[in-house]
Amino acid sequence: MSDDAPFDYREIDDVIHGRARLSVMAYLSGAGTAEFVELREATATTDGNLSAALRKLEDAGYVEIEKRFAGRKPQTLARLSDAGREAWLAYLSRIEAMVAGAKR
């Protein structure tokens, strides 16, 4: 991050910055692991939007997806990967730097 350009938008992680993905990352950072339905309700997304967000986060290596059965019902679990947690913390740091720059 450059001190000369505290508002450089290019330093914001676009994978995380999308609204649904940002919501998923925020929720998982506190919840640890979440089942699809829980995550959908917490983030107020549709099944399709959540699936797309999870796929993009998984492709980036930020989220790990586990599919299993609970009884006879399929269950999808999501959790932040180590890389995802690092990316989340870097994202928060970047946003905090931008806010601090605005307060100058």
Secondary structure, DSSP 8 states (H G I E B T S, - for coil): --SS-TT-GGGS-HHHHSHHHHHHHHHHHHHSEEEHHHHHHHHT--HHHHHHHHHHHHHTTSEEEEEEEETTEEEEEEEE-HHHHHHHHHHHHHHHHHHHHHT-
